[in-house]
Amino acid sequence: MIIAYAGPETMLPIASVLAGAVGVVMMFGRNVLAIGRRAIAKCLPRSGGNAGKPKA
């Protein structure tokens, strides 16, 4: 159980990285969300009226 101890010397770098990531999202949040939406829209097929119809 002593091996599983997570002391402050191991948690501070993790907290620092997490705080940095949160800071970037807070600064560029709108842009990050727009890029994410565009990436998801490119990956997902569009549900248009031509779904399932053969091309002529």
C-alpha positions, 0 to 999 in steps of 0.5 A, a space after each residue: 500500500 505504501 507503493 500506491 502513495 501519491 504524494 504532493 511531489 507527484 501530484 503537482 506536475 499533474 495539476 500543473 499540466 491540467 491547469 495549463 490545459 484548462 487555461 488554454 481552453 479558457 483562452 481559446 474556448 470558442 475556437 477550440 469548440 469550432 475546430 472540434 465541431 468541424 472535425 466531428 462534422 467531417 467524420 460523421 456522414 450527413 443525414 441528407 435526403 439522398 441516403 440509401 438512394 443509388 446514384 444515377 
